[in-house]
Amino acid sequence: MSNYGIHEAPPNTVVANNDDLARRLDLHTIKDAAKADEAEHTATLWDAFRVHKKAIFGGSYNLRPWNEAEPQFSMEGYDVVVIGSFYEQPAFLKRFGQQTDKGLVIPAEWQSGLGNGSSAGGILGLLLNGWAADRYGPKIVMMIAIVALTGFIFLSVFATSLPMLVVAEILCGIPWGIFQTLTTAYASEVCPIQLRGYLTAYVNLCWGVGILLSSGVVTATLTIEGDWSWRLPFVVQWVWVIPLFLIVWFAPPSPWWLVRNNRPEDAERAIMRLTNPDYFTPEDAKNAVAMMQHTTELEKQASEGTTYIDCFRKTDARRTEIVMMVFAMQLLSGENLIGQGVQFLVQAGISTQLAFDLNMVLNAQFIIGTIVSWGLIYCFGRRTLYTVGMGTMAVVLIIIGGLGFMSSTSANYAIGSLLIALNFIYNATLGPLCYTIIGEMSSTRLRQKSIVLSRIAYQIMNIICGIIVPRMLSPTSWNWGPKSGLFWAGSAGLSTIYCLLRLPESKGRSYGELDLLFENKVPAWRFKSTKVDQFGVHHIVQEGADEEKKETAQPVQHIE
């Protein structure tokens, strides 16, 4: 018979079943975990900034995940978008275009091949990363990917045909697939609750840096004669290789990864490198590691496995569904029209040079919007921002689609202005919030694989969009032009309904709290109001040399 009593939970509260945990973990570990959890929840934004100041700004030795993220995602964002910018570039069209009655064009099927090549390679890289990162650690996998990408870029620079360019995109997509998840998972693991939203959303800004740089380089090389007009933008990627490799080399390993691999002492050392020793003591690091151990064991109660199949079992199935849908909805929102901005604007009747200039303004919204999102994250929750952003994009897309039926200069400029507004809305809400949500919704033990699956969902949707969007915009295919906004308004509207029904609120929640909310099947719209008790049921009494466990709680299901 159990020596544990039942802890009566207040209404609208979920409580951990610590009966099994007390057998798996030393009670001092649970007590230390409770201290770390309380300290993290009671800390202010300024406290978190002060403790992690060294980590945020980095240094010659203490380079951090958000320092890592910028060159990695800038590098990927640069090339993924630069290829789409070439479809209206005169030198690229002269080299690879096919003559039609409307001039030189890249056929829609080759646009699909070029756009989907990196996505296909990305899926391979993602699957490889989900296995390799858990086994060998993120640092080793990242450095190997950087070396591989360095060689693959040669194919892009010296391509002589469209098939060769497609092969280059596929091969480059493999290391890009690895980049796509490692930094997001890493940042979500080492950030405190108060900074987690800001620093995971920062990934979107890094995308924007690469995309803005690509549009600037392509615009600057428009006047260059010959093949180097399109080759130089590819060459620029080599600039980042050595700095990126050094950044990864000096970055500390993830403490969560070390805990999952039974290396608590190394995890404590990694945490000390990530924090300011003036405000964060070794005892604090010990407590933080204890909280990681507690959360890991809590998740083992729900599911012992750590394979891709386990992502679709028990409570993890719901979490996997959410992260996959959140990433897929990035494209269902109509964002893919922004990625084809130059072609979209040209088909709307705007001149090529002005289209490239407006494309730079479009891509600048990644940076501006992400900065604005930091203020919105402080005031609102993830669920609110993502849902409102999706609904607003649906409305803007309806207007763009309606203007597509008008043939006038003023309508064309209105479409260009609305496309900029659409990109701003996306980058102030959906774009940055996506990385925050996928990092928080997945369980810590399955985080790498969950994020991999979410990104695969994005890549599959990207392949679908890569097939239909060029046909929507191409004058030799469907030729919908701005009218395609109506199609994506419909998909954005359906995505808004999904967010209302299925997307939970994770702001201010520790990973242990989120585990309990999912385990108790709390509805998405009640995540914010439901209270969670992870540690309050433990009372440790010292009697001589022995310690007795006085009471624990049985699982309390959420009361509808």
ROZA-541821 format. One record per residue (C-alpha): residue number from 1; residue in three letters; x, y, z. Coordinates in steps of 0.1 Angstrom, whole numbers, plus 5000, padded with zeros to 4 digits. Layout:
[rec NUM,"ALA",[X,Y,Z]]
...
END
This chain:
[rec 1,"MET",[5000,5000,5000]]
[rec 2,"SER",[5013,5035,4991]]
[rec 3,"ASN",[5025,5057,5019]]
[rec 4,"TYR",[5013,5088,4999]]
[rec 5,"GLY",[4982,5107,5006]]
[rec 6,"ILE",[4961,5126,4981]]
[rec 7,"HIS",[4967,5162,4977]]
[rec 8,"GLU",[4934,5180,4972]]
[rec 9,"ALA",[4937,5204,4942]]
[rec 10,"PRO",[4918,5236,4940]]
[rec 11,"PRO",[4892,5238,4912]]
[rec 12,"ASN",[4906,5245,4877]]
[rec 13,"THR",[4940,5231,4887]]
[rec 14,"VAL",[4962,5202,4874]]
[rec 15,"VAL",[4986,5185,4898]]
[rec 16,"ALA",[5016,5163,4890]]
[rec 17,"ASN",[5015,5126,4900]]
[rec 18,"ASN",[5048,5126,4920]]
[rec 19,"ASP",[5044,5091,4934]]
[rec 20,"ASP",[5065,5076,4906]]
[rec 21,"LEU",[5088,5107,4905]]
[rec 22,"ALA",[5097,5103,4942]]
[rec 23,"ARG",[5110,5068,4934]]
[rec 24,"ARG",[5130,5079,4904]]
[rec 25,"LEU",[5145,5111,4918]]
[rec 26,"ASP",[5162,5119,4950]]
[rec 27,"LEU",[5138,5141,4971]]
[rec 28,"HIS",[5165,5168,4974]]
[rec 29,"THR",[5166,5170,4936]]
[rec 30,"ILE",[5128,5176,4936]]
[rec 31,"LYS",[5132,5202,4963]]
[rec 32,"ASP",[5160,5220,4943]]
[rec 33,"ALA",[5138,5218,4912]]
[rec 34,"ALA",[5110,5235,4930]]
[rec 35,"LYS",[5134,5263,4941]]
[rec 36,"ALA",[5145,5269,4905]]
[rec 37,"ASP",[5110,5269,4892]]
[rec 38,"GLU",[5099,5294,4918]]
[rec 39,"ALA",[5129,5316,4911]]
[rec 40,"GLU",[5122,5316,4874]]
[rec 41,"HIS",[5085,5324,4877]]
[rec 42,"THR",[5091,5352,4902]]
[rec 43,"ALA",[5119,5369,4883]]
[rec 44,"THR",[5112,5400,4864]]
[rec 45,"LEU",[5122,5408,4828]]
[rec 46,"TRP",[5150,5429,4841]]
[rec 47,"ASP",[5162,5401,4864]]
[rec 48,"ALA",[5163,5377,4835]]
[rec 49,"PHE",[5181,5403,4814]]
[rec 50,"ARG",[5207,5410,4841]]
[rec 51,"VAL",[5214,5373,4847]]
[rec 52,"HIS",[5216,5364,4810]]
[rec 53,"LYS",[5231,5397,4798]]
[rec 54,"LYS",[5264,5380,4789]]
[rec 55,"ALA",[5246,5354,4770]]
[rec 56,"ILE",[5224,5379,4750]]
[rec 57,"PHE",[5253,5401,4738]]
[rec 58,"GLY",[5279,5373,4736]]
[rec 59,"GLY",[5316,5377,4736]]
[rec 60,"SER",[5348,5362,4722]]
[rec 61,"TYR",[5344,5331,4743]]
[rec 62,"ASN",[5308,5331,4754]]
[rec 63,"LEU",[5290,5330,4721]]
[rec 64,"ARG",[5254,5321,4724]]
[rec 65,"PRO",[5225,5305,4704]]
[rec 66,"TRP",[5210,5339,4694]]
[rec 67,"ASN",[5245,5349,4682]]
[rec 68,"GLU",[5246,5316,4663]]
[rec 69,"ALA",[5211,5320,4648]]
[rec 70,"GLU",[5219,5352,4629]]
[rec 71,"PRO",[5245,5339,4604]]
[rec 72,"GLN",[5229,5304,4602]]
[rec 73,"PHE",[5194,5316,4594]]
[rec 74,"SER",[5207,5347,4575]]
[rec 75,"MET",[5226,5322,4553]]
[rec 76,"GLU",[5196,5300,4547]]
[rec 77,"GLY",[5171,5329,4542]]
[rec 78,"TYR",[5196,5345,4518]]
[rec 79,"ASP",[5198,5317,4493]]
[rec 80,"VAL",[5162,5303,4496]]
[rec 81,"VAL",[5149,5337,4486]]
[rec 82,"VAL",[5176,5348,4462]]
[rec 83,"ILE",[5167,5321,4437]]
[rec 84,"GLY",[5131,5334,4435]]
[rec 85,"SER",[5144,5369,4428]]
[rec 86,"PHE",[5162,5357,4397]]
[rec 87,"TYR",[5130,5349,4378]]
[rec 88,"GLU",[5127,5385,4366]]
[rec 89,"GLN",[5165,5393,4365]]
[rec 90,"PRO",[5176,5401,4329]]
[rec 91,"ALA",[5210,5383,4330]]
[rec 92,"PHE",[5195,5351,4346]]
[rec 93,"LEU",[5167,5351,4320]]
[rec 94,"LYS",[5192,5355,4292]]
[rec 95,"ARG",[5212,5325,4305]]
[rec 96,"PHE",[5184,5302,4315]]
[rec 97,"GLY",[5152,5316,4301]]
[rec 98,"GLN",[5130,5303,4273]]
[rec 99,"GLN",[5117,5325,4246]]
[rec 100,"THR",[5079,5330,4244]]
[rec 101,"ASP",[5056,5355,4227]]
[rec 102,"LYS",[5058,5375,4260]]
[rec 103,"GLY",[5097,5374,4261]]
[rec 104,"LEU",[5122,5354,4280]]
[rec 105,"VAL",[5107,5335,4310]]
[rec 106,"ILE",[5116,5307,4334]]
[rec 107,"PRO",[5089,5281,4328]]
[rec 108,"ALA",[5066,5274,4358]]
[rec 109,"GLU",[5078,5238,4360]]
[rec 110,"TRP",[5114,5249,4364]]
[rec 111,"GLN",[5105,5275,4389]]
[rec 112,"SER",[5088,5247,4408]]
[rec 113,"GLY",[5119,5226,4405]]
[rec 114,"LEU",[5142,5253,4417]]
[rec 115,"GLY",[5120,5263,4446]]
[rec 116,"ASN",[5112,5228,4456]]
[rec 117,"GLY",[5148,5215,4453]]
[rec 118,"SER",[5159,5231,4485]]
[rec 119,"SER",[5127,5219,4502]]
[rec 120,"ALA",[5134,5183,4491]]
[rec 121,"GLY",[5169,5185,4503]]
[rec 122,"GLY",[5157,5202,4535]]
[rec 123,"ILE",[5135,5173,4544]]
[rec 124,"LEU",[5165,5149,4541]]
[rec 125,"GLY",[5186,5172,4563]]
[rec 126,"LEU",[5158,5175,4588]]
[rec 127,"LEU",[5154,5138,4592]]
[rec 128,"LEU",[5191,5133,4595]]
[rec 129,"ASN",[5193,5161,4620]]
[rec 130,"GLY",[5166,5147,4643]]
[rec 131,"TRP",[5186,5115,4647]]
[rec 132,"ALA",[5222,5129,4647]]
[rec 133,"ALA",[5216,5159,4670]]
[rec 134,"ASP",[5202,5137,4698]]
[rec 135,"ARG",[5230,5111,4694]]
[rec 136,"TYR",[5261,5133,4688]]
[rec 137,"GLY",[5250,5167,4700]]
[rec 138,"PRO",[5241,5199,4681]]
[rec 139,"LYS",[5276,5213,4678]]
[rec 140,"ILE",[5292,5184,4659]]
[rec 141,"VAL",[5262,5181,4636]]
[rec 142,"MET",[5262,5219,4629]]
[rec 143,"MET",[5299,5220,4621]]
[rec 144,"ILE",[5297,5191,4597]]
[rec 145,"ALA",[5268,5208,4579]]
[rec 146,"ILE",[5287,5240,4575]]
[rec 147,"VAL",[5316,5222,4558]]
[rec 148,"ALA",[5292,5203,4535]]
[rec 149,"LEU",[5274,5235,4525]]
[rec 150,"THR",[5307,5252,4516]]
[rec 151,"GLY",[5313,5226,4489]]
[rec 152,"PHE",[5277,5225,4476]]
[rec 153,"ILE",[5277,5263,4470]]
[rec 154,"PHE",[5302,5256,4441]]
[rec 155,"LEU",[5275,5239,4421]]
[rec 156,"SER",[5253,5270,4424]]
[rec 157,"VAL",[5280,5294,4414]]
[rec 158,"PHE",[5292,5275,4383]]
[rec 159,"ALA",[5259,5260,4371]]
[rec 160,"THR",[5255,5258,4334]]
[rec 161,"SER",[5219,5246,4331]]
[rec 162,"LEU",[5186,5246,4350]]
[rec 163,"PRO",[5190,5209,4359]]
[rec 164,"MET",[5224,5216,4375]]
[rec 165,"LEU",[5209,5245,4395]]
[rec 166,"VAL",[5181,5222,4407]]
[rec 167,"VAL",[5207,5196,4419]]
[rec 168,"ALA",[5227,5224,4436]]
[rec 169,"GLU",[5195,5235,4454]]
[rec 170,"ILE",[5188,5199,4466]]
[rec 171,"LEU",[5223,5194,4479]]
[rec 172,"CYS",[5224,5228,4496]]
[rec 173,"GLY",[5190,5221,4511]]
[rec 174,"ILE",[5204,5192,4532]]
[rec 175,"PRO",[5226,5214,4555]]
[rec 176,"TRP",[5199,5241,4554]]
[rec 177,"GLY",[5175,5215,4569]]
[rec 178,"ILE",[5200,5210,4597]]
[rec 179,"PHE",[5202,5247,4603]]
[rec 180,"GLN",[5165,5251,4604]]
[rec 181,"THR",[5159,5233,4637]]
[rec 182,"LEU",[5191,5232,4657]]
[rec 183,"THR",[5192,5269,4667]]
[rec 184,"THR",[5155,5271,4675]]
[rec 185,"ALA",[5157,5241,4698]]
[rec 186,"TYR",[5189,5253,4714]]
[rec 187,"ALA",[5176,5288,4721]]
[rec 188,"SER",[5143,5275,4735]]
[rec 189,"GLU",[5162,5253,4759]]
[rec 190,"VAL",[5186,5278,4773]]
[rec 191,"CYS",[5163,5308,4775]]
[rec 192,"PRO",[5145,5317,4808]]
[rec 193,"ILE",[5107,5320,4807]]
[rec 194,"GLN",[5109,5359,4806]]
[rec 195,"LEU",[5133,5359,4775]]
[rec 196,"ARG",[5121,5328,4757]]
[rec 197,"GLY",[5096,5346,4735]]
[rec 198,"TYR",[5120,5374,4725]]
[rec 199,"LEU",[5150,5352,4717]]
[rec 200,"THR",[5132,5325,4698]]
[rec 201,"ALA",[5113,5351,4678]]
[rec 202,"TYR",[5147,5366,4670]]
[rec 203,"VAL",[5152,5338,4645]]
[rec 204,"ASN",[5126,5355,4622]]
[rec 205,"LEU",[5148,5386,4623]]
[rec 206,"CYS",[5178,5366,4612]]
[rec 207,"TRP",[5158,5352,4583]]
[rec 208,"GLY",[5150,5388,4575]]
[rec 209,"VAL",[5187,5399,4575]]
[rec 210,"GLY",[5195,5372,4550]]
[rec 211,"ILE",[5165,5379,4528]]
[rec 212,"LEU",[5171,5417,4529]]
[rec 213,"LEU",[5207,5411,4520]]
[rec 214,"SER",[5198,5388,4491]]
[rec 215,"SER",[5174,5414,4477]]
[rec 216,"GLY",[5200,5441,4481]]
[rec 217,"VAL",[5227,5421,4464]]
[rec 218,"VAL",[5204,5411,4435]]
[rec 219,"THR",[5193,5447,4430]]
[rec 220,"ALA",[5229,5459,4431]]
[rec 221,"THR",[5240,5433,4405]]
[rec 222,"LEU",[5212,5441,4380]]
[rec 223,"THR",[5235,5463,4359]]
[rec 224,"ILE",[5264,5438,4357]]
[rec 225,"GLU",[5268,5423,4322]]
[rec 226,"GLY",[5270,5386,4318]]
[rec 227,"ASP",[5267,5356,4341]]
[rec 228,"TRP",[5284,5372,4371]]
[rec 229,"SER",[5252,5393,4375]]
[rec 230,"TRP",[5235,5362,4390]]
[rec 231,"ARG",[5267,5343,4401]]
[rec 232,"LEU",[5279,5370,4425]]
[rec 233,"PRO",[5248,5367,4448]]
[rec 234,"PHE",[5257,5330,4453]]
[rec 235,"VAL",[5294,5338,4459]]
[rec 236,"VAL",[5284,5361,4488]]
[rec 237,"GLN",[5274,5330,4509]]
[rec 238,"TRP",[5310,5320,4513]]
[rec 239,"VAL",[5316,5352,4534]]
[rec 240,"TRP",[5298,5336,4564]]
[rec 241,"VAL",[5314,5302,4564]]
[rec 242,"ILE",[5345,5308,4586]]
[rec 243,"PRO",[5328,5331,4611]]
[rec 244,"LEU",[5298,5308,4614]]
[rec 245,"PHE",[5321,5278,4621]]
[rec 246,"LEU",[5340,5296,4648]]
[rec 247,"ILE",[5308,5307,4665]]
[rec 248,"VAL",[5295,5272,4667]]
[rec 249,"TRP",[5329,5259,4679]]
[rec 250,"PHE",[5329,5283,4709]]
[rec 251,"ALA",[5292,5279,4718]]
[rec 252,"PRO",[5284,5258,4749]]
[rec 253,"PRO",[5264,5226,4746]]
[rec 254,"SER",[5227,5227,4755]]
[rec 255,"PRO",[5222,5219,4792]]
[rec 256,"TRP",[5190,5200,4784]]
[rec 257,"TRP",[5209,5178,4760]]
[rec 258,"LEU",[5235,5171,4787]]
[rec 259,"VAL",[5208,5163,4812]]
[rec 260,"ARG",[5191,5139,4788]]
[rec 261,"ASN",[5225,5122,4783]]
[rec 262,"ASN",[5231,5119,4821]]
[rec 263,"ARG",[5258,5145,4824]]
[rec 264,"PRO",[5244,5168,4851]]
[rec 265,"GLU",[5278,5182,4861]]
[rec 266,"ASP",[5286,5193,4825]]
[rec 267,"ALA",[5251,5208,4823]]
[rec 268,"GLU",[5258,5229,4854]]
[rec 269,"ARG",[5291,5242,4838]]
[rec 270,"ALA",[5272,5250,4806]]
[rec 271,"ILE",[5246,5270,4826]]
[rec 272,"MET",[5273,5290,4843]]
[rec 273,"ARG",[5287,5299,4809]]
[rec 274,"LEU",[5253,5311,4799]]
[rec 275,"THR",[5247,5333,4829]]
[rec 276,"ASN",[5262,5362,4848]]
[rec 277,"PRO",[5281,5348,4879]]
[rec 278,"ASP",[5275,5381,4897]]
[rec 279,"TYR",[5238,5373,4899]]
[rec 280,"PHE",[5237,5335,4893]]
[rec 281,"THR",[5255,5312,4917]]
[rec 282,"PRO",[5267,5276,4913]]
[rec 283,"GLU",[5238,5267,4937]]
[rec 284,"ASP",[5214,5283,4912]]
[rec 285,"ALA",[5229,5263,4884]]
[rec 286,"LYS",[5225,5231,4905]]
[rec 287,"ASN",[5188,5239,4911]]
[rec 288,"ALA",[5183,5247,4874]]
[rec 289,"VAL",[5197,5213,4865]]
[rec 290,"ALA",[5175,5196,4891]]
[rec 291,"MET",[5144,5213,4874]]
[rec 292,"MET",[5156,5199,4840]]
[rec 293,"GLN",[5159,5164,4856]]
[rec 294,"HIS",[5124,5168,4872]]
[rec 295,"THR",[5109,5178,4839]]
[rec 296,"THR",[5126,5150,4820]]
[rec 297,"GLU",[5114,5124,4845]]
[rec 298,"LEU",[5079,5139,4844]]
[rec 299,"GLU",[5078,5134,4806]]
[rec 300,"LYS",[5091,5098,4810]]
[rec 301,"GLN",[5059,5091,4830]]
[rec 302,"ALA",[5038,5099,4799]]
[rec 303,"SER",[5061,5084,4773]]
[rec 304,"GLU",[5094,5066,4777]]
[rec 305,"GLY",[5104,5066,4740]]
[rec 306,"THR",[5123,5092,4720]]
[rec 307,"THR",[5117,5081,4684]]
[rec 308,"TYR",[5098,5098,4657]]
[rec 309,"ILE",[5070,5073,4662]]
[rec 310,"ASP",[5067,5084,4699]]
[rec 311,"CYS",[5059,5120,4687]]
[rec 312,"PHE",[5026,5106,4676]]
[rec 313,"ARG",[5018,5086,4707]]
[rec 314,"LYS",[4997,5096,4738]]
[rec 315,"THR",[4999,5132,4748]]
[rec 316,"ASP",[5028,5139,4724]]
[rec 317,"ALA",[5005,5133,4694]]
[rec 318,"ARG",[4985,5165,4702]]
[rec 319,"ARG",[5018,5185,4707]]
[rec 320,"THR",[5032,5172,4674]]
[rec 321,"GLU",[5000,5181,4656]]
[rec 322,"ILE",[5001,5217,4669]]
[rec 323,"VAL",[5038,5224,4660]]
[rec 324,"MET",[5033,5208,4625]]
[rec 325,"MET",[5002,5229,4619]]
[rec 326,"VAL",[5018,5261,4632]]
[rec 327,"PHE",[5046,5258,4607]]
[rec 328,"ALA",[5024,5247,4579]]
[rec 329,"MET",[5001,5277,4585]]
[rec 330,"GLN",[5030,5300,4578]]
[rec 331,"LEU",[5024,5292,4542]]
[rec 332,"LEU",[4987,5288,4544]]
[rec 333,"SER",[4986,5324,4555]]
[rec 334,"GLY",[4995,5336,4520]]
[rec 335,"GLU",[5031,5344,4530]]
[rec 336,"ASN",[5043,5325,4499]]
[rec 337,"LEU",[5032,5354,4478]]
[rec 338,"ILE",[5057,5375,4496]]
[rec 339,"GLY",[5085,5351,4487]]
[rec 340,"GLN",[5076,5356,4450]]
[rec 341,"GLY",[5073,5394,4456]]
[rec 342,"VAL",[5092,5405,4425]]
[rec 343,"GLN",[5072,5383,4401]]
[rec 344,"PHE",[5040,5392,4419]]
[rec 345,"LEU",[5046,5429,4415]]
[rec 346,"VAL",[5057,5426,4379]]
[rec 347,"GLN",[5025,5406,4371]]
[rec 348,"ALA",[5005,5434,4388]]
[rec 349,"GLY",[5019,5458,4362]]
[rec 350,"ILE",[5048,5474,4381]]
[rec 351,"SER",[5081,5480,4363]]
[rec 352,"THR",[5110,5456,4369]]
[rec 353,"GLN",[5133,5481,4385]]
[rec 354,"LEU",[5105,5494,4408]]
[rec 355,"ALA",[5095,5458,4416]]
[rec 356,"PHE",[5131,5451,4428]]
[rec 357,"ASP",[5131,5483,4448]]
[rec 358,"LEU",[5098,5475,4464]]
[rec 359,"ASN",[5111,5439,4471]]
[rec 360,"MET",[5138,5454,4493]]
[rec 361,"VAL",[5111,5473,4513]]
[rec 362,"LEU",[5091,5441,4515]]
[rec 363,"ASN",[5120,5422,4529]]
[rec 364,"ALA",[5129,5449,4554]]
[rec 365,"GLN",[5096,5441,4571]]
[rec 366,"PHE",[5112,5409,4585]]
[rec 367,"ILE",[5134,5431,4606]]
[rec 368,"ILE",[5110,5459,4614]]
[rec 369,"GLY",[5081,5435,4621]]
[rec 370,"THR",[5102,5412,4644]]
[rec 371,"ILE",[5112,5442,4665]]
[rec 372,"VAL",[5076,5453,4668]]
[rec 373,"SER",[5067,5417,4677]]
[rec 374,"TRP",[5089,5420,4708]]
[rec 375,"GLY",[5066,5447,4722]]
[rec 376,"LEU",[5035,5427,4713]]
[rec 377,"ILE",[5049,5396,4729]]
[rec 378,"TYR",[5053,5416,4762]]
[rec 379,"CYS",[5017,5427,4761]]
[rec 380,"PHE",[4999,5397,4746]]
[rec 381,"GLY",[5000,5359,4746]]
[rec 382,"ARG",[5012,5337,4718]]
[rec 383,"ARG",[4977,5324,4710]]
[rec 384,"THR",[4962,5359,4707]]
[rec 385,"LEU",[4989,5373,4685]]
[rec 386,"TYR",[4991,5343,4662]]
[rec 387,"THR",[4953,5341,4658]]
[rec 388,"VAL",[4948,5378,4653]]
[rec 389,"GLY",[4977,5380,4628]]
[rec 390,"MET",[4962,5351,4608]]
[rec 391,"GLY",[4928,5367,4607]]
[rec 392,"THR",[4941,5401,4597]]
[rec 393,"MET",[4962,5386,4568]]
[rec 394,"ALA",[4930,5369,4555]]
[rec 395,"VAL",[4913,5403,4553]]
[rec 396,"VAL",[4942,5420,4535]]
[rec 397,"LEU",[4944,5391,4510]]
[rec 398,"ILE",[4907,5395,4502]]
[rec 399,"ILE",[4914,5432,4494]]
[rec 400,"ILE",[4944,5424,4472]]
[rec 401,"GLY",[4924,5397,4454]]
[rec 402,"GLY",[4896,5422,4447]]
[rec 403,"LEU",[4920,5448,4434]]
[rec 404,"GLY",[4933,5422,4409]]
[rec 405,"PHE",[4901,5427,4389]]
[rec 406,"MET",[4909,5464,4384]]
[rec 407,"SER",[4932,5475,4356]]
[rec 408,"SER",[4946,5508,4366]]
[rec 409,"THR",[4979,5523,4378]]
[rec 410,"SER",[4964,5533,4412]]
[rec 411,"ALA",[4952,5498,4417]]
[rec 412,"ASN",[4987,5484,4409]]
[rec 413,"TYR",[5003,5507,4435]]
[rec 414,"ALA",[4976,5499,4460]]
[rec 415,"ILE",[4984,5462,4456]]
[rec 416,"GLY",[5021,5469,4461]]
[rec 417,"SER",[5014,5489,4493]]
[rec 418,"LEU",[4991,5462,4506]]
[rec 419,"LEU",[5017,5435,4499]]
[rec 420,"ILE",[5041,5455,4521]]
[rec 421,"ALA",[5014,5458,4548]]
[rec 422,"LEU",[5007,5420,4545]]
[rec 423,"ASN",[5044,5413,4551]]
[rec 424,"PHE",[5045,5436,4581]]
[rec 425,"ILE",[5015,5419,4597]]
[rec 426,"TYR",[5031,5385,4590]]
[rec 427,"ASN",[5065,5395,4605]]
[rec 428,"ALA",[5049,5412,4636]]
[rec 429,"THR",[5028,5382,4645]]
[rec 430,"LEU",[5030,5348,4626]]
[rec 431,"GLY",[5066,5349,4615]]
[rec 432,"PRO",[5084,5354,4649]]
[rec 433,"LEU",[5057,5337,4670]]
[rec 434,"CYS",[5061,5305,4650]]
[rec 435,"TYR",[5095,5298,4664]]
[rec 436,"THR",[5085,5306,4699]]
[rec 437,"ILE",[5054,5283,4697]]
[rec 438,"ILE",[5072,5253,4682]]
[rec 439,"GLY",[5099,5255,4708]]
[rec 440,"GLU",[5075,5257,4737]]
[rec 441,"MET",[5048,5232,4726]]
[rec 442,"SER",[5071,5202,4721]]
[rec 443,"SER",[5082,5181,4751]]
[rec 444,"THR",[5119,5185,4760]]
[rec 445,"ARG",[5128,5149,4754]]
[rec 446,"LEU",[5112,5150,4719]]
[rec 447,"ARG",[5120,5186,4711]]
[rec 448,"GLN",[5145,5180,4683]]
[rec 449,"LYS",[5123,5155,4666]]
[rec 450,"SER",[5091,5175,4671]]
[rec 451,"ILE",[5107,5206,4656]]
[rec 452,"VAL",[5120,5185,4627]]
[rec 453,"LEU",[5085,5172,4620]]
[rec 454,"SER",[5071,5207,4622]]
[rec 455,"ARG",[5097,5219,4597]]
[rec 456,"ILE",[5090,5189,4574]]
[rec 457,"ALA",[5053,5199,4575]]
[rec 458,"TYR",[5064,5234,4563]]
[rec 459,"GLN",[5086,5219,4536]]
[rec 460,"ILE",[5059,5197,4523]]
[rec 461,"MET",[5035,5227,4522]]
[rec 462,"ASN",[5064,5246,4506]]
[rec 463,"ILE",[5066,5220,4479]]
[rec 464,"ILE",[5029,5222,4472]]
[rec 465,"CYS",[5031,5260,4471]]
[rec 466,"GLY",[5062,5258,4449]]
[rec 467,"ILE",[5040,5239,4424]]
[rec 468,"ILE",[5009,5260,4424]]
[rec 469,"VAL",[5022,5296,4432]]
[rec 470,"PRO",[5044,5299,4401]]
[rec 471,"ARG",[5015,5287,4380]]
[rec 472,"MET",[4992,5312,4397]]
[rec 473,"LEU",[5016,5340,4388]]
[rec 474,"SER",[5032,5329,4355]]
[rec 475,"PRO",[5018,5346,4324]]
[rec 476,"THR",[5023,5313,4305]]
[rec 477,"SER",[5002,5293,4330]]
[rec 478,"TRP",[4972,5302,4351]]
[rec 479,"ASN",[4980,5339,4351]]
[rec 480,"TRP",[4959,5348,4381]]
[rec 481,"GLY",[4983,5375,4393]]
[rec 482,"PRO",[4969,5395,4423]]
[rec 483,"LYS",[4936,5376,4421]]
[rec 484,"SER",[4955,5347,4437]]
[rec 485,"GLY",[4951,5366,4469]]
[rec 486,"LEU",[4915,5354,4471]]
[rec 487,"PHE",[4926,5318,4472]]
[rec 488,"TRP",[4950,5324,4500]]
[rec 489,"ALA",[4925,5345,4519]]
[rec 490,"GLY",[4904,5313,4521]]
[rec 491,"SER",[4933,5292,4535]]
[rec 492,"ALA",[4941,5319,4560]]
[rec 493,"GLY",[4905,5321,4571]]
[rec 494,"LEU",[4904,5283,4578]]
[rec 495,"SER",[4938,5286,4596]]
[rec 496,"THR",[4923,5312,4619]]
[rec 497,"ILE",[4895,5288,4629]]
[rec 498,"TYR",[4921,5261,4636]]
[rec 499,"CYS",[4940,5286,4659]]
[rec 500,"LEU",[4908,5293,4679]]
[rec 501,"LEU",[4901,5257,4684]]
[rec 502,"ARG",[4935,5240,4688]]
[rec 503,"LEU",[4963,5265,4696]]
[rec 504,"PRO",[4970,5267,4734]]
[rec 505,"GLU",[4986,5296,4753]]
[rec 506,"SER",[5021,5290,4765]]
[rec 507,"LYS",[5032,5324,4777]]
[rec 508,"GLY",[5047,5323,4812]]
[rec 509,"ARG",[5046,5285,4814]]
[rec 510,"SER",[5076,5264,4824]]
[rec 511,"TYR",[5081,5232,4804]]
[rec 512,"GLY",[5070,5211,4833]]
[rec 513,"GLU",[5037,5230,4835]]
[rec 514,"LEU",[5031,5226,4798]]
[rec 515,"ASP",[5037,5188,4802]]
[rec 516,"LEU",[5010,5186,4829]]
[rec 517,"LEU",[4985,5207,4809]]
[rec 518,"PHE",[4989,5184,4779]]
[rec 519,"GLU",[4988,5153,4800]]
[rec 520,"ASN",[4956,5163,4816]]
[rec 521,"LYS",[4940,5171,4782]]
[rec 522,"VAL",[4932,5207,4790]]
[rec 523,"PRO",[4914,5224,4761]]
[rec 524,"ALA",[4934,5250,4742]]
[rec 525,"TRP",[4912,5279,4752]]
[rec 526,"ARG",[4917,5271,4789]]
[rec 527,"PHE",[4955,5268,4790]]
[rec 528,"LYS",[4958,5304,4802]]
[rec 529,"SER",[4934,5302,4831]]
[rec 530,"THR",[4943,5267,4844]]
[rec 531,"LYS",[4966,5266,4874]]
[rec 532,"VAL",[4994,5240,4876]]
[rec 533,"ASP",[5010,5225,4907]]
[rec 534,"GLN",[5043,5207,4901]]
[rec 535,"PHE",[5059,5207,4935]]
[rec 536,"GLY",[5035,5219,4962]]
[rec 537,"VAL",[5025,5183,4971]]
[rec 538,"HIS",[5060,5174,4983]]
[rec 539,"HIS",[5068,5178,5020]]
[rec 540,"ILE",[5102,5165,5031]]
[rec 541,"VAL",[5107,5158,5068]]
[rec 542,"GLN",[5141,5149,5083]]
[rec 543,"GLU",[5138,5124,5111]]
[rec 544,"GLY",[5173,5115,5122]]
[rec 545,"ALA",[5193,5101,5093]]
[rec 546,"ASP",[5162,5090,5075]]
[rec 547,"GLU",[5139,5110,5052]]
[rec 548,"GLU",[5103,5101,5049]]
[rec 549,"LYS",[5080,5110,5021]]
[rec 550,"LYS",[5050,5124,5038]]
[rec 551,"GLU",[5025,5130,5010]]
[rec 552,"THR",[5022,5131,4972]]
[rec 553,"ALA",[4993,5137,4948]]
[rec 554,"GLN",[4974,5114,4925]]
[rec 555,"PRO",[4967,5129,4890]]
[rec 556,"VAL",[4939,5153,4890]]
[rec 557,"GLN",[4921,5155,4857]]
[rec 558,"HIS",[4910,5189,4844]]
[rec 559,"ILE",[4875,5197,4854]]
[rec 560,"GLU",[4854,5207,4824]]
END
